[in-house]
Amino acid sequence: MKNSVPEIFDRQLYLNRRERLLQNPKREDFLWRHMAESIDTSLQDVAYNFDKCLLTLPDPAIAEHMPTLMKKTQNRVIGGPTQNSFDIFLDEENMAIEPESFDLIISIGGLHVVNDLPGSLANYRRALKPNGLFLTVMVGGESLKELRQSFSQAEAECENGIKPHIHPFAELSDLAGLLQRAGFALPVADTERLKIRYQNPLKLLHDLRLMGETNTLKARHKKFMRRETFFRAMEIYHDLFAEADGKVTARFDLHSLSGWAPHESQQKPLKPGSAKARLADALNTDEKKL
């Protein structure tokens, strides 16, 4: 039930930030571009074209980085988390999409900040026509673990307790199960690990701000971190994660998910006992009963 879903993220804050960010010509989108290019590569392996596609993006300009998509789709609707800039306003936390409206749905860079991920996946599943395809790439796993560790250690040294600064992220081991739970057939989940190098950790924080990916946790501390604590965190980050040339690294785990709306034409697993050959014969060994 909707009321039983814990509110980890402040969705209104997230939506407000995205709307302001789209007015900033200096906004950063390198992570979203990488996700779009990854999905576009996956589409090259899909044998047929699609009639109607829904693209859910943090920035409509990301669609320009998907040339294969443009070739394989006839009609495209771009939805996003603001009232302007997109064809339709689409909040992945509270989606109202007509059932069986699209035969291809792509979501980039938004599902890691929804409170009800199973519900969002189920909504996308209902919006697909039979044999429709869903593709998404989302931040997950141990992304930004260096920044999380640096903040925690600095606050443990300088203050009385540790405050939440970095979002919790979904693990890949859970996501394939969530796809099945949402009703997708032939679910696939995979991870790509990116290591981004920065001149210093301040540049990482600068990029996160220009991506709209700073703290939107409901339980976030409303006051700024103390100056002493902040600069100690930057020192710790450099001490622990600097490479030989002095640059620091930041880790991003990008989870790629795909699933199909069920259709009678799809492959189905064989029923138990229906095999026509014995495994022991294939392995040229004797079968022993337990």
C-alpha positions in Angstrom: 0.0 0.0 0.0 1.2 3.5 -0.8 1.0 4.7 2.8 3.2 1.8 4.0 6.2 2.9 1.7 8.8 4.7 3.8 9.7 8.2 2.5 13.4 8.1 2.3 13.7 10.9 -0.3 12.2 14.4 -0.3 10.6 14.2 -3.8 9.4 17.8 -3.9 13.0 19.0 -3.2 14.2 16.7 -5.9 11.7 18.0 -8.5 12.4 21.7 -7.5 16.1 21.2 -8.0 15.6 19.6 -11.4 13.4 22.5 -12.5 15.9 25.1 -11.5 18.8 23.1 -13.0 17.2 23.0 -16.4 17.4 26.8 -16.5 21.2 26.6 -15.9 23.2 26.4 -19.2 26.2 25.2 -17.2 24.5 22.1 -15.8 26.5 18.9 -15.9 25.2 15.7 -17.7 28.2 13.5 -18.3 26.6 10.6 -16.2 23.3 10.8 -18.0 25.1 10.9 -21.4 27.0 7.8 -20.5 23.8 6.0 -19.5 22.1 7.1 -22.8 25.0 5.8 -24.9 24.9 2.5 -23.0 21.2 2.0 -23.7 21.6 3.0 -27.3 24.3 0.3 -27.6 21.9 -2.3 -26.1 19.2 -1.3 -28.7 21.6 -2.3 -31.5 21.1 -5.9 -30.5 17.3 -5.7 -30.6 16.1 -7.1 -34.0 13.0 -5.0 -34.6 11.7 -1.5 -34.6 9.2 0.1 -32.2 6.0 2.1 -32.9 5.7 4.3 -29.8 8.5 5.1 -27.3 8.4 6.8 -23.9 11.7 8.4 -22.8 11.9 9.4 -19.2 15.0 11.7 -18.8 16.5 14.1 -16.3 17.2 16.5 -19.3 15.5 16.4 -22.7 18.9 17.0 -24.4 20.0 13.5 -23.4 17.9 12.1 -26.3 20.4 13.5 -28.8 22.9 10.8 -27.6 20.8 7.9 -28.8 21.1 7.7 -32.6 20.0 4.0 -32.7 16.8 4.9 -30.8 16.0 7.5 -33.4 16.3 4.9 -36.2 14.3 2.2 -34.4 11.3 4.3 -33.2 8.6 6.1 -35.1 7.0 8.2 -32.4 8.8 9.4 -29.3 7.4 11.1 -26.2 9.9 12.6 -23.8 8.8 12.9 -20.2 10.6 14.4 -17.3 10.3 15.8 -13.8 9.4 19.4 -14.6 6.4 21.1 -16.1 8.5 22.7 -18.8 11.1 21.5 -21.3 9.5 18.0 -21.8 6.6 16.8 -23.9 4.9 15.6 -20.7 5.5 16.0 -17.0 6.4 12.6 -15.5 7.2 12.1 -11.9 8.5 8.5 -11.6 7.3 8.4 -8.0 3.6 9.0 -9.0 3.1 8.0 -12.6 -0.2 8.2 -14.4 0.3 6.5 -17.7 -2.4 4.7 -19.7 -2.0 0.9 -19.7 -0.4 -0.6 -22.8 0.4 2.8 -24.2 4.0 2.1 -25.4 6.0 -0.7 -26.9 9.3 0.7 -25.7 10.0 2.6 -22.4 13.4 3.9 -21.4 14.2 5.5 -18.1 17.5 7.2 -17.5 18.9 8.5 -14.2 15.8 8.9 -12.1 14.8 5.6 -10.5 17.5 5.8 -7.8 15.6 8.6 -6.0 12.1 7.1 -5.9 10.7 6.0 -2.5 8.7 3.1 -4.0 10.9 1.4 -6.6 8.8 -1.7 -6.9 5.7 0.5 -7.5 7.5 2.5 -10.2 8.6 -0.6 -12.0 5.1 -2.0 -11.8 3.7 1.2 -13.3 6.2 1.0 -16.2 5.2 -2.6 -16.8 1.5 -1.7 -17.0 2.3 1.0 -19.5 3.9 -1.5 -21.9 2.0 -3.2 -24.7 2.4 -7.0 -24.9 6.0 -7.8 -26.0 7.0 -4.3 -25.2 10.5 -3.6 -23.9 11.6 -1.7 -20.8 15.2 -0.4 -20.4 16.7 1.6 -17.6 20.1 2.6 -16.2 20.2 3.8 -12.6 22.9 4.7 -10.1 23.3 2.0 -7.5 25.6 -0.3 -5.5 28.5 1.3 -3.8 28.4 4.6 -5.8 30.1 7.5 -4.1 31.4 5.2 -1.4 34.6 7.4 -1.1 32.6 10.5 -0.3 30.3 8.6 2.1 33.4 7.3 4.0 35.1 10.6 4.1 32.1 12.5 5.5 31.4 9.7 8.1 35.0 9.7 9.3 35.2 13.5 9.5 32.0 13.7 11.5 33.2 10.9 13.8 36.3 12.9 14.5 34.9 16.4 14.7 31.3 16.1 15.9 29.0 14.1 18.1 27.6 11.6 15.6 27.3 10.9 11.9 24.6 12.5 9.7 23.1 11.1 6.5 24.7 12.8 3.4 24.8 10.2 0.7 21.7 8.4 -0.6 21.3 4.7 -0.1 21.5 2.8 -3.4 19.8 -0.4 -4.6 22.0 -3.5 -5.0 22.1 -5.4 -8.3 21.2 -8.6 -6.5 17.8 -7.2 -5.6 16.9 -5.6 -8.9 16.3 -8.7 -11.1 13.9 -9.9 -8.4 12.1 -6.6 -8.5 11.7 -6.8 -12.2 10.0 -10.2 -11.9 7.9 -9.0 -9.0 6.7 -6.1 -11.3 5.6 -8.6 -13.9 8.4 -8.4 -16.4 9.4 -11.4 -18.5 13.0 -12.3 -19.4 14.5 -9.9 -16.8 18.2 -9.0 -17.1 20.3 -7.0 -14.6 23.9 -6.0 -15.1 26.4 -3.5 -13.6 29.0 -1.2 -15.1 31.5 0.3 -12.7 32.8 3.8 -13.6 35.8 5.4 -12.0 35.9 9.1 -12.5 39.1 11.0 -11.8 39.0 14.5 -10.3 41.6 17.1 -9.6 40.3 17.3 -6.1 37.1 16.2 -4.2 35.7 19.8 -4.4 35.4 19.3 -8.1 33.3 16.1 -7.5 31.0 18.1 -5.2 30.7 20.8 -7.9 29.7 18.2 -10.5 27.1 16.6 -8.2 25.5 20.0 -7.6 25.4 20.7 -11.4 23.8 17.3 -11.9 21.1 18.0 -9.2 22.4 15.0 -7.3 23.1 16.6 -3.9 21.4 15.4 -0.7 17.6 15.0 -1.0 17.1 12.6 1.9 14.2 13.3 4.1 16.4 12.8 7.2 19.1 15.2 5.9 20.6 17.7 8.3 19.0 21.0 7.5 22.1 23.1 8.5 25.4 23.4 6.6 28.2 21.1 7.7 30.6 22.9 10.0 33.6 24.4 8.2 36.1 22.4 10.2 34.3 19.1 9.6 33.9 19.8 5.8 37.6 20.5 5.2 38.6 17.6 7.3 36.4 15.4 5.1 38.2 16.8 2.0 41.5 16.0 3.6 40.4 12.4 4.4 39.2 12.0 0.8 42.5 13.0 -0.6 44.5 10.9 1.9 42.5 7.7 1.2 41.7 8.0 -2.4 44.3 10.0 -4.2 46.3 8.3 -7.0 50.0 8.7 -7.7 49.4 11.9 -9.7 47.4 13.5 -6.8 44.0 13.2 -8.5 41.2 11.5 -6.6 38.7 8.9 -7.8 34.9 8.7 -7.5 33.1 5.4 -8.1 29.7 5.1 -9.8 28.0 1.7 -10.1 25.5 1.9 -13.0 22.8 -0.8 -13.0 21.3 -1.6 -16.3 17.9 -3.4 -16.3 15.8 -4.8 -19.0 12.5 -6.7 -19.1 9.7 -7.5 -21.5 5.9 -7.3 -21.1 4.8 -11.0 -21.4 3.7 -12.3 -24.8 2.9 -15.7 -26.1 5.7 -15.5 -28.6 8.4 -15.3 -26.0 10.6 -18.3 -24.9 9.3 -20.1 -21.8 11.2 -22.4 -19.5 10.5 -26.1 -19.9 8.3 -27.8 -17.4 10.1 -30.1 -14.9 10.4 -33.6 -16.2 9.9 -32.6 -19.9 13.6 -32.9 -20.9 14.1 -35.4 -23.8 17.8 -36.2 -23.0 19.6 -37.2 -19.8 22.3 -34.9 -18.4 24.3 -38.0 -17.5 24.4 -39.1 -21.2 25.6 -35.7 -22.3 28.4 -35.8 -19.7 29.2 -39.4 -20.5 28.9 -40.5 -16.9 26.8 -42.8 -14.8 23.7 -41.5 -13.1 23.5 -42.3 -9.4 20.4 -42.0 -7.3 20.7 -40.2 -4.0 
